[in-house]
Amino acid sequence: MARRLRAASDTYATLLEASVRLHLTDLADKLRIEEQLMGPPLGGAVMRRLSSPAPAAEPAS
């Protein structure tokens, strides 16, 4: 069971990485992120744009 789970996780990670490599620059263009080379800085810029802000704490009554 654990071996199949590990194999499935590895396959999913490979598929996810391939999808990111294929579509990251297109997504960055659609988000109007300044043109950058493919790599961690571009990935970070996309993640910052897609991340929702932390919810504001509600005032204590």
PDB file of N, CA, C, O and CB in Angstrom:
ATOM      1  N   MET A   1       0.824  -1.194   0.000  1.00  0.00           N
ATOM      2  CA  MET A   1       0.000   0.000   0.000  1.00  0.00           C
ATOM      3  C   MET A   1       0.869   1.260   0.000  1.00  0.00           C
ATOM      4  O   MET A   1       0.658   2.160  -0.814  1.00  0.00           O
ATOM      5  CB  MET A   1      -0.938  -0.003   1.210  1.00  0.00           C
ATOM      6  N   ALA A   2       1.838   1.327   0.903  1.00  0.00           N
ATOM      7  CA  ALA A   2       2.698   2.513   0.980  1.00  0.00           C
ATOM      8  C   ALA A   2       3.492   2.691  -0.309  1.00  0.00           C
ATOM      9  O   ALA A   2       3.725   3.817  -0.749  1.00  0.00           O
ATOM     10  CB  ALA A   2       3.656   2.409   2.182  1.00  0.00           C
ATOM     11  N   ARG A   3       3.905   1.586  -0.908  1.00  0.00           N
ATOM     12  CA  ARG A   3       4.680   1.661  -2.150  1.00  0.00           C
ATOM     13  C   ARG A   3       3.829   2.244  -3.280  1.00  0.00           C
ATOM     14  O   ARG A   3       4.320   3.053  -4.067  1.00  0.00           O
ATOM     15  CB  ARG A   3       5.207   0.263  -2.544  1.00  0.00           C
ATOM     16  N   ARG A   4       2.567   1.844  -3.366  1.00  0.00           N
ATOM     17  CA  ARG A   4       1.677   2.386  -4.406  1.00  0.00           C
ATOM     18  C   ARG A   4       1.397   3.858  -4.164  1.00  0.00           C
ATOM     19  O   ARG A   4       1.345   4.645  -5.109  1.00  0.00           O
ATOM     20  CB  ARG A   4       0.354   1.602  -4.453  1.00  0.00           C
ATOM     21  N   LEU A   5       1.217   4.231  -2.919  1.00  0.00           N
ATOM     22  CA  LEU A   5       0.992   5.639  -2.587  1.00  0.00           C
ATOM     23  C   LEU A   5       2.197   6.483  -2.968  1.00  0.00           C
ATOM     24  O   LEU A   5       2.044   7.569  -3.527  1.00  0.00           O
ATOM     25  CB  LEU A   5       0.690   5.798  -1.093  1.00  0.00           C
ATOM     26  N   ARG A   6       3.390   5.994  -2.670  1.00  0.00           N
ATOM     27  CA  ARG A   6       4.617   6.708  -3.020  1.00  0.00           C
ATOM     28  C   ARG A   6       4.753   6.837  -4.535  1.00  0.00           C
ATOM     29  O   ARG A   6       5.121   7.899  -5.038  1.00  0.00           O
ATOM     30  CB  ARG A   6       5.843   5.990  -2.436  1.00  0.00           C
ATOM     31  N   ALA A   7       4.459   5.763  -5.260  1.00  0.00           N
ATOM     32  CA  ALA A   7       4.549   5.795  -6.726  1.00  0.00           C
ATOM     33  C   ALA A   7       3.538   6.779  -7.304  1.00  0.00           C
ATOM     34  O   ALA A   7       3.860   7.534  -8.221  1.00  0.00           O
ATOM     35  CB  ALA A   7       4.316   4.388  -7.316  1.00  0.00           C
ATOM     36  N   ALA A   8       2.322   6.773  -6.774  1.00  0.00           N
ATOM     37  CA  ALA A   8       1.299   7.702  -7.245  1.00  0.00           C
ATOM     38  C   ALA A   8       1.701   9.150  -6.947  1.00  0.00           C
ATOM     39  O   ALA A   8       1.490  10.035  -7.775  1.00  0.00           O
ATOM     40  CB  ALA A   8      -0.058   7.380  -6.592  1.00  0.00           C
ATOM     41  N   SER A   9       2.275   9.388  -5.778  1.00  0.00           N
ATOM     42  CA  SER A   9       2.716  10.741  -5.416  1.00  0.00           C
ATOM     43  C   SER A   9       3.841  11.209  -6.330  1.00  0.00           C
ATOM     44  O   SER A   9       3.856  12.364  -6.755  1.00  0.00           O
ATOM     45  CB  SER A   9       3.177  10.784  -3.951  1.00  0.00           C
ATOM     46  N   ASP A  10       4.780  10.323  -6.634  1.00  0.00           N
ATOM     47  CA  ASP A  10       5.872  10.671  -7.541  1.00  0.00           C
ATOM     48  C   ASP A  10       5.349  11.001  -8.936  1.00  0.00           C
ATOM     49  O   ASP A  10       5.800  11.958  -9.565  1.00  0.00           O
ATOM     50  CB  ASP A  10       6.883   9.528  -7.618  1.00  0.00           C
ATOM     51  N   THR A  11       4.404  10.209  -9.410  1.00  0.00           N
ATOM     52  CA  THR A  11       3.817  10.449 -10.728  1.00  0.00           C
ATOM     53  C   THR A  11       3.088  11.787 -10.749  1.00  0.00           C
ATOM     54  O   THR A  11       3.222  12.555 -11.702  1.00  0.00           O
ATOM     55  CB  THR A  11       2.853   9.310 -11.109  1.00  0.00           C
ATOM     56  N   TYR A  12       2.325  12.066  -9.712  1.00  0.00           N
ATOM     57  CA  TYR A  12       1.598  13.336  -9.629  1.00  0.00           C
ATOM     58  C   TYR A  12       2.566  14.517  -9.594  1.00  0.00           C
ATOM     59  O   TYR A  12       2.340  15.523 -10.267  1.00  0.00           O
ATOM     60  CB  TYR A  12       0.692  13.357  -8.383  1.00  0.00           C
ATOM     61  N   ALA A  13       3.626  14.405  -8.826  1.00  0.00           N
ATOM     62  CA  ALA A  13       4.612  15.488  -8.740  1.00  0.00           C
ATOM     63  C   ALA A  13       5.266  15.730 -10.094  1.00  0.00           C
ATOM     64  O   ALA A  13       5.490  16.877 -10.480  1.00  0.00           O
ATOM     65  CB  ALA A  13       5.686  15.161  -7.686  1.00  0.00           C
ATOM     66  N   THR A  14       5.572  14.661 -10.813  1.00  0.00           N
ATOM     67  CA  THR A  14       6.166  14.804 -12.144  1.00  0.00           C
ATOM     68  C   THR A  14       5.201  15.498 -13.098  1.00  0.00           C
ATOM     69  O   THR A  14       5.605  16.381 -13.855  1.00  0.00           O
ATOM     70  CB  THR A  14       6.567  13.431 -12.706  1.00  0.00           C
ATOM     71  N   LEU A  15       3.935  15.109 -13.068  1.00  0.00           N
ATOM     72  CA  LEU A  15       2.922  15.729 -13.916  1.00  0.00           C
ATOM     73  C   LEU A  15       2.738  17.200 -13.563  1.00  0.00           C
ATOM     74  O   LEU A  15       2.630  18.042 -14.455  1.00  0.00           O
ATOM     75  CB  LEU A  15       1.591  14.986 -13.786  1.00  0.00           C
ATOM     76  N   LEU A  16       2.701  17.511 -12.296  1.00  0.00           N
ATOM     77  CA  LEU A  16       2.537  18.891 -11.856  1.00  0.00           C
ATOM     78  C   LEU A  16       3.719  19.752 -12.287  1.00  0.00           C
ATOM     79  O   LEU A  16       3.530  20.875 -12.754  1.00  0.00           O
ATOM     80  CB  LEU A  16       2.373  18.948 -10.341  1.00  0.00           C
ATOM     81  N   GLU A  17       4.927  19.237 -12.134  1.00  0.00           N
ATOM     82  CA  GLU A  17       6.112  19.981 -12.544  1.00  0.00           C
ATOM     83  C   GLU A  17       6.110  20.230 -14.054  1.00  0.00           C
ATOM     84  O   GLU A  17       6.449  21.326 -14.502  1.00  0.00           O
ATOM     85  CB  GLU A  17       7.382  19.224 -12.132  1.00  0.00           C
ATOM     86  N   ALA A  18       5.735  19.232 -14.828  1.00  0.00           N
ATOM     87  CA  ALA A  18       5.676  19.395 -16.283  1.00  0.00           C
ATOM     88  C   ALA A  18       4.638  20.441 -16.668  1.00  0.00           C
ATOM     89  O   ALA A  18       4.876  21.247 -17.568  1.00  0.00           O
ATOM     90  CB  ALA A  18       5.354  18.055 -16.964  1.00  0.00           C
ATOM     91  N   SER A  19       3.494  20.436 -15.998  1.00  0.00           N
ATOM     92  CA  SER A  19       2.449  21.423 -16.283  1.00  0.00           C
ATOM     93  C   SER A  19       2.927  22.839 -15.988  1.00  0.00           C
ATOM     94  O   SER A  19       2.674  23.764 -16.760  1.00  0.00           O
ATOM     95  CB  SER A  19       1.192  21.118 -15.466  1.00  0.00           C
ATOM     96  N   VAL A  20       3.612  22.997 -14.880  1.00  0.00           N
ATOM     97  CA  VAL A  20       4.138  24.313 -14.517  1.00  0.00           C
ATOM     98  C   VAL A  20       5.157  24.770 -15.552  1.00  0.00           C
ATOM     99  O   VAL A  20       5.114  25.914 -16.005  1.00  0.00           O
ATOM    100  CB  VAL A  20       4.775  24.280 -13.111  1.00  0.00           C
ATOM    101  N   ARG A  21       6.066  23.887 -15.924  1.00  0.00           N
ATOM    102  CA  ARG A  21       7.080  24.252 -16.917  1.00  0.00           C
ATOM    103  C   ARG A  21       6.451  24.649 -18.248  1.00  0.00           C
ATOM    104  O   ARG A  21       6.950  25.551 -18.920  1.00  0.00           O
ATOM    105  CB  ARG A  21       8.050  23.094 -17.129  1.00  0.00           C
ATOM    106  N   LEU A  22       5.367  23.990 -18.635  1.00  0.00           N
ATOM    107  CA  LEU A  22       4.720  24.283 -19.910  1.00  0.00           C
ATOM    108  C   LEU A  22       3.919  25.580 -19.887  1.00  0.00           C
ATOM    109  O   LEU A  22       3.838  26.272 -20.902  1.00  0.00           O
ATOM    110  CB  LEU A  22       3.818  23.144 -20.294  1.00  0.00           C
ATOM    111  N   HIS A  23       3.327  25.918 -18.746  1.00  0.00           N
ATOM    112  CA  HIS A  23       2.352  26.998 -18.727  1.00  0.00           C
ATOM    113  C   HIS A  23       2.710  28.206 -17.866  1.00  0.00           C
ATOM    114  O   HIS A  23       1.945  29.170 -17.838  1.00  0.00           O
ATOM    115  CB  HIS A  23       1.075  26.465 -18.270  1.00  0.00           C
ATOM    116  N   LEU A  24       3.832  28.193 -17.168  1.00  0.00           N
ATOM    117  CA  LEU A  24       4.152  29.285 -16.245  1.00  0.00           C
ATOM    118  C   LEU A  24       4.267  30.626 -16.951  1.00  0.00           C
ATOM    119  O   LEU A  24       3.715  31.620 -16.479  1.00  0.00           O
ATOM    120  CB  LEU A  24       5.442  28.988 -15.517  1.00  0.00           C
ATOM    121  N   THR A  25       4.969  30.670 -18.069  1.00  0.00           N
ATOM    122  CA  THR A  25       5.135  31.966 -18.748  1.00  0.00           C
ATOM    123  C   THR A  25       3.808  32.475 -19.297  1.00  0.00           C
ATOM    124  O   THR A  25       3.563  33.682 -19.277  1.00  0.00           O
ATOM    125  CB  THR A  25       6.160  31.848 -19.888  1.00  0.00           C
ATOM    126  N   ASP A  26       2.941  31.580 -19.790  1.00  0.00           N
ATOM    127  CA  ASP A  26       1.618  32.005 -20.262  1.00  0.00           C
ATOM    128  C   ASP A  26       0.789  32.568 -19.111  1.00  0.00           C
ATOM    129  O   ASP A  26       0.125  33.594 -19.258  1.00  0.00           O
ATOM    130  CB  ASP A  26       0.874  30.829 -20.923  1.00  0.00           C
ATOM    131  N   LEU A  27       0.833  31.893 -17.975  1.00  0.00           N
ATOM    132  CA  LEU A  27       0.099  32.384 -16.812  1.00  0.00           C
ATOM    133  C   LEU A  27       0.632  33.738 -16.365  1.00  0.00           C
ATOM    134  O   LEU A  27      -0.148  34.631 -16.034  1.00  0.00           O
ATOM    135  CB  LEU A  27       0.185  31.378 -15.661  1.00  0.00           C
ATOM    136  N   ALA A  28       1.944  33.899 -16.353  1.00  0.00           N
ATOM    137  CA  ALA A  28       2.539  35.178 -15.970  1.00  0.00           C
ATOM    138  C   ALA A  28       2.099  36.278 -16.931  1.00  0.00           C
ATOM    139  O   ALA A  28       1.805  37.391 -16.495  1.00  0.00           O
ATOM    140  CB  ALA A  28       4.076  35.074 -15.942  1.00  0.00           C
ATOM    141  N   ASP A  29       2.050  35.989 -18.217  1.00  0.00           N
ATOM    142  CA  ASP A  29       1.576  36.975 -19.195  1.00  0.00           C
ATOM    143  C   ASP A  29       0.135  37.373 -18.904  1.00  0.00           C
ATOM    144  O   ASP A  29      -0.202  38.557 -18.928  1.00  0.00           O
ATOM    145  CB  ASP A  29       1.692  36.417 -20.626  1.00  0.00           C
ATOM    146  N   LYS A  30      -0.709  36.395 -18.631  1.00  0.00           N
ATOM    147  CA  LYS A  30      -2.116  36.686 -18.363  1.00  0.00           C
ATOM    148  C   LYS A  30      -2.309  37.462 -17.071  1.00  0.00           C
ATOM    149  O   LYS A  30      -3.269  38.222 -16.937  1.00  0.00           O
ATOM    150  CB  LYS A  30      -2.908  35.402 -18.305  1.00  0.00           C
ATOM    151  N   LEU A  31      -1.403  37.276 -16.123  1.00  0.00           N
ATOM    152  CA  LEU A  31      -1.472  38.026 -14.865  1.00  0.00           C
ATOM    153  C   LEU A  31      -0.762  39.368 -14.962  1.00  0.00           C
ATOM    154  O   LEU A  31      -0.675  40.115 -13.987  1.00  0.00           O
ATOM    155  CB  LEU A  31      -0.870  37.210 -13.734  1.00  0.00           C
ATOM    156  N   ARG A  32      -0.254  39.662 -16.162  1.00  0.00           N
ATOM    157  CA  ARG A  32       0.476  40.914 -16.424  1.00  0.00           C
ATOM    158  C   ARG A  32       1.676  41.084 -15.502  1.00  0.00           C
ATOM    159  O   ARG A  32       1.916  42.157 -14.949  1.00  0.00           O
ATOM    160  CB  ARG A  32      -0.457  42.111 -16.269  1.00  0.00           C
ATOM    161  N   ILE A  33       2.422  39.995 -15.352  1.00  0.00           N
ATOM    162  CA  ILE A  33       3.649  40.034 -14.575  1.00  0.00           C
ATOM    163  C   ILE A  33       4.782  40.342 -15.534  1.00  0.00           C
ATOM    164  O   ILE A  33       4.878  39.752 -16.610  1.00  0.00           O
ATOM    165  CB  ILE A  33       3.895  38.691 -13.809  1.00  0.00           C
ATOM    166  N   GLU A  34       5.633  41.264 -15.140  1.00  0.00           N
ATOM    167  CA  GLU A  34       6.750  41.691 -15.976  1.00  0.00           C
ATOM    168  C   GLU A  34       7.526  40.488 -16.493  1.00  0.00           C
ATOM    169  O   GLU A  34       7.765  39.527 -15.762  1.00  0.00           O
ATOM    170  CB  GLU A  34       7.680  42.626 -15.196  1.00  0.00           C
ATOM    171  N   GLU A  35       7.915  40.551 -17.758  1.00  0.00           N
ATOM    172  CA  GLU A  35       8.608  39.420 -18.386  1.00  0.00           C
ATOM    173  C   GLU A  35       9.906  39.091 -17.666  1.00  0.00           C
ATOM    174  O   GLU A  35      10.739  39.965 -17.427  1.00  0.00           O
ATOM    175  CB  GLU A  35       8.895  39.721 -19.855  1.00  0.00           C
ATOM    176  N   GLN A  36      10.065  37.833 -17.328  1.00  0.00           N
ATOM    177  CA  GLN A  36      11.260  37.327 -16.651  1.00  0.00           C
ATOM    178  C   GLN A  36      11.590  35.978 -17.253  1.00  0.00           C
ATOM    179  O   GLN A  36      10.754  35.350 -17.902  1.00  0.00           O
ATOM    180  CB  GLN A  36      11.050  37.219 -15.100  1.00  0.00           C
ATOM    181  N   LEU A  37      12.798  35.547 -17.036  1.00  0.00           N
ATOM    182  CA  LEU A  37      13.174  34.205 -17.455  1.00  0.00           C
ATOM    183  C   LEU A  37      12.474  33.186 -16.569  1.00  0.00           C
ATOM    184  O   LEU A  37      12.158  33.463 -15.412  1.00  0.00           O
ATOM    185  CB  LEU A  37      14.709  34.016 -17.401  1.00  0.00           C
ATOM    186  N   MET A  38      12.236  32.009 -17.126  1.00  0.00           N
ATOM    187  CA  MET A  38      11.628  30.925 -16.367  1.00  0.00           C
ATOM    188  C   MET A  38      12.557  30.561 -15.215  1.00  0.00           C
ATOM    189  O   MET A  38      13.754  30.359 -15.420  1.00  0.00           O
ATOM    190  CB  MET A  38      11.348  29.688 -17.274  1.00  0.00           C
ATOM    191  N   GLY A  39      12.017  30.477 -14.023  1.00  0.00           N
ATOM    192  CA  GLY A  39      12.820  30.109 -12.869  1.00  0.00           C
ATOM    193  C   GLY A  39      12.139  30.523 -11.580  1.00  0.00           C
ATOM    194  O   GLY A  39      10.999  30.986 -11.599  1.00  0.00           O
ATOM    195  N   PRO A  40      12.829  30.360 -10.460  1.00  0.00           N
ATOM    196  CA  PRO A  40      12.243  30.675  -9.160  1.00  0.00           C
ATOM    197  C   PRO A  40      11.713  32.109  -9.026  1.00  0.00           C
ATOM    198  O   PRO A  40      10.658  32.292  -8.418  1.00  0.00           O
ATOM    199  CB  PRO A  40      13.259  30.433  -8.101  1.00  0.00           C
ATOM    200  N   PRO A  41      12.396  33.146  -9.567  1.00  0.00           N
ATOM    201  CA  PRO A  41      11.820  34.487  -9.414  1.00  0.00           C
ATOM    202  C   PRO A  41      10.458  34.635 -10.095  1.00  0.00           C
ATOM    203  O   PRO A  41       9.557  35.275  -9.552  1.00  0.00           O
ATOM    204  CB  PRO A  41      12.774  35.518  -9.974  1.00  0.00           C
ATOM    205  N   LEU A  42      10.311  34.049 -11.274  1.00  0.00           N
ATOM    206  CA  LEU A  42       9.020  34.124 -11.962  1.00  0.00           C
ATOM    207  C   LEU A  42       7.970  33.312 -11.209  1.00  0.00           C
ATOM    208  O   LEU A  42       6.835  33.762 -11.052  1.00  0.00           O
ATOM    209  CB  LEU A  42       9.148  33.618 -13.416  1.00  0.00           C
ATOM    210  N   GLY A  43       8.338  32.125 -10.744  1.00  0.00           N
ATOM    211  CA  GLY A  43       7.406  31.316  -9.958  1.00  0.00           C
ATOM    212  C   GLY A  43       6.965  32.038  -8.697  1.00  0.00           C
ATOM    213  O   GLY A  43       5.791  31.993  -8.329  1.00  0.00           O
ATOM    214  N   GLY A  44       7.900  32.703  -8.035  1.00  0.00           N
ATOM    215  CA  GLY A  44       7.560  33.462  -6.833  1.00  0.00           C
ATOM    216  C   GLY A  44       6.624  34.616  -7.128  1.00  0.00           C
ATOM    217  O   GLY A  44       5.701  34.884  -6.359  1.00  0.00           O
ATOM    218  N   ALA A  45       6.858  35.307  -8.250  1.00  0.00           N
ATOM    219  CA  ALA A  45       5.991  36.427  -8.629  1.00  0.00           C
ATOM    220  C   ALA A  45       4.569  35.946  -8.901  1.00  0.00           C
ATOM    221  O   ALA A  45       3.606  36.599  -8.500  1.00  0.00           O
ATOM    222  CB  ALA A  45       6.551  37.148  -9.868  1.00  0.00           C
ATOM    223  N   VAL A  46       4.434  34.814  -9.575  1.00  0.00           N
ATOM    224  CA  VAL A  46       3.107  34.259  -9.853  1.00  0.00           C
ATOM    225  C   VAL A  46       2.436  33.841  -8.548  1.00  0.00           C
ATOM    226  O   VAL A  46       1.254  34.122  -8.344  1.00  0.00           O
ATOM    227  CB  VAL A  46       3.206  33.052 -10.823  1.00  0.00           C
ATOM    228  N   MET A  47       3.169  33.180  -7.671  1.00  0.00           N
ATOM    229  CA  MET A  47       2.585  32.748  -6.399  1.00  0.00           C
ATOM    230  C   MET A  47       2.132  33.947  -5.560  1.00  0.00           C
ATOM    231  O   MET A  47       1.069  33.905  -4.941  1.00  0.00           O
ATOM    232  CB  MET A  47       3.597  31.905  -5.607  1.00  0.00           C
ATOM    233  N   ARG A  48       2.931  35.010  -5.538  1.00  0.00           N
ATOM    234  CA  ARG A  48       2.524  36.203  -4.777  1.00  0.00           C
ATOM    235  C   ARG A  48       1.243  36.792  -5.348  1.00  0.00           C
ATOM    236  O   ARG A  48       0.375  37.235  -4.595  1.00  0.00           O
ATOM    237  CB  ARG A  48       3.643  37.266  -4.786  1.00  0.00           C
ATOM    238  N   ARG A  49       1.114  36.800  -6.678  1.00  0.00           N
ATOM    239  CA  ARG A  49      -0.083  37.362  -7.301  1.00  0.00           C
ATOM    240  C   ARG A  49      -1.304  36.489  -7.029  1.00  0.00           C
ATOM    241  O   ARG A  49      -2.408  37.006  -6.857  1.00  0.00           O
ATOM    242  CB  ARG A  49       0.125  37.520  -8.811  1.00  0.00           C
ATOM    243  N   LEU A  50      -1.117  35.171  -6.989  1.00  0.00           N
ATOM    244  CA  LEU A  50      -2.253  34.267  -6.805  1.00  0.00           C
ATOM    245  C   LEU A  50      -2.631  34.049  -5.352  1.00  0.00           C
ATOM    246  O   LEU A  50      -3.750  33.627  -5.062  1.00  0.00           O
ATOM    247  CB  LEU A  50      -1.950  32.950  -7.431  1.00  0.00           C
ATOM    248  N   SER A  51      -1.719  34.330  -4.435  1.00  0.00           N
ATOM    249  CA  SER A  51      -2.002  34.103  -3.005  1.00  0.00           C
ATOM    250  C   SER A  51      -2.993  35.133  -2.508  1.00  0.00           C
ATOM    251  O   SER A  51      -2.903  36.318  -2.831  1.00  0.00           O
ATOM    252  CB  SER A  51      -0.702  34.160  -2.161  1.00  0.00           C
ATOM    253  N   SER A  52      -3.927  34.665  -1.725  1.00  0.00           N
ATOM    254  CA  SER A  52      -4.877  35.602  -1.143  1.00  0.00           C
ATOM    255  C   SER A  52      -4.258  36.185   0.121  1.00  0.00           C
ATOM    256  O   SER A  52      -3.483  35.519   0.806  1.00  0.00           O
ATOM    257  CB  SER A  52      -6.242  34.909  -0.835  1.00  0.00           C
ATOM    258  N   PRO A  53      -4.600  37.416   0.421  1.00  0.00           N
ATOM    259  CA  PRO A  53      -4.052  38.015   1.640  1.00  0.00           C
ATOM    260  C   PRO A  53      -4.579  37.312   2.883  1.00  0.00           C
ATOM    261  O   PRO A  53      -5.653  36.712   2.872  1.00  0.00           O
ATOM    262  CB  PRO A  53      -4.389  39.506   1.701  1.00  0.00           C
ATOM    263  N   ALA A  54      -3.815  37.400   3.930  1.00  0.00           N
ATOM    264  CA  ALA A  54      -4.240  36.809   5.195  1.00  0.00           C
ATOM    265  C   ALA A  54      -5.497  37.525   5.672  1.00  0.00           C
ATOM    266  O   ALA A  54      -5.589  38.748   5.567  1.00  0.00           O
ATOM    267  CB  ALA A  54      -3.109  36.895   6.264  1.00  0.00           C
ATOM    268  N   PRO A  55      -6.455  36.785   6.191  1.00  0.00           N
ATOM    269  CA  PRO A  55      -7.689  37.444   6.661  1.00  0.00           C
ATOM    270  C   PRO A  55      -7.387  38.361   7.841  1.00  0.00           C
ATOM    271  O   PRO A  55      -6.563  38.057   8.703  1.00  0.00           O
ATOM    272  CB  PRO A  55      -8.756  36.390   7.066  1.00  0.00           C
ATOM    273  N   ALA A  56      -8.070  39.468   7.846  1.00  0.00           N
ATOM    274  CA  ALA A  56      -7.894  40.419   8.947  1.00  0.00           C
ATOM    275  C   ALA A  56      -8.534  39.855  10.208  1.00  0.00           C
ATOM    276  O   ALA A  56      -9.601  39.243  10.168  1.00  0.00           O
ATOM    277  CB  ALA A  56      -8.509  41.804   8.593  1.00  0.00           C
ATOM    278  N   ALA A  57      -7.866  40.074  11.309  1.00  0.00           N
ATOM    279  CA  ALA A  57      -8.413  39.617  12.590  1.00  0.00           C
ATOM    280  C   ALA A  57      -9.647  40.452  12.925  1.00  0.00           C
ATOM    281  O   ALA A  57      -9.653  41.673  12.771  1.00  0.00           O
ATOM    282  CB  ALA A  57      -7.345  39.720  13.731  1.00  0.00           C
ATOM    283  N   GLU A  58     -10.668  39.776  13.378  1.00  0.00           N
ATOM    284  CA  GLU A  58     -11.886  40.498  13.750  1.00  0.00           C
ATOM    285  C   GLU A  58     -11.674  41.161  15.104  1.00  0.00           C
ATOM    286  O   GLU A  58     -11.094  40.558  16.007  1.00  0.00           O
ATOM    287  CB  GLU A  58     -13.119  39.542  13.789  1.00  0.00           C
ATOM    288  N   PRO A  59     -12.136  42.387  15.249  1.00  0.00           N
ATOM    289  CA  PRO A  59     -11.964  43.076  16.533  1.00  0.00           C
ATOM    290  C   PRO A  59     -12.723  42.351  17.650  1.00  0.00           C
ATOM    291  O   PRO A  59     -13.832  41.855  17.454  1.00  0.00           O
ATOM    292  CB  PRO A  59     -12.447  44.540  16.425  1.00  0.00           C
ATOM    293  N   ALA A  60     -12.100  42.308  18.806  1.00  0.00           N
ATOM    294  CA  ALA A  60     -12.742  41.699  19.972  1.00  0.00           C
ATOM    295  C   ALA A  60     -13.885  42.577  20.446  1.00  0.00           C
ATOM    296  O   ALA A  60     -13.749  43.800  20.498  1.00  0.00           O
ATOM    297  CB  ALA A  60     -11.725  41.478  21.112  1.00  0.00           C
ATOM    298  N   SER A  61     -15.003  41.970  20.791  1.00  0.00           N
ATOM    299  CA  SER A  61     -16.135  42.805  21.276  1.00  0.00           C
ATOM    300  C   SER A  61     -16.256  42.777  22.754  1.00  0.00           C
ATOM    301  O   SER A  61     -17.145  43.419  23.313  1.00  0.00           O
ATOM    302  CB  SER A  61     -17.440  42.352  20.675  1.00  0.00           C
TER     303      SER A  61
END
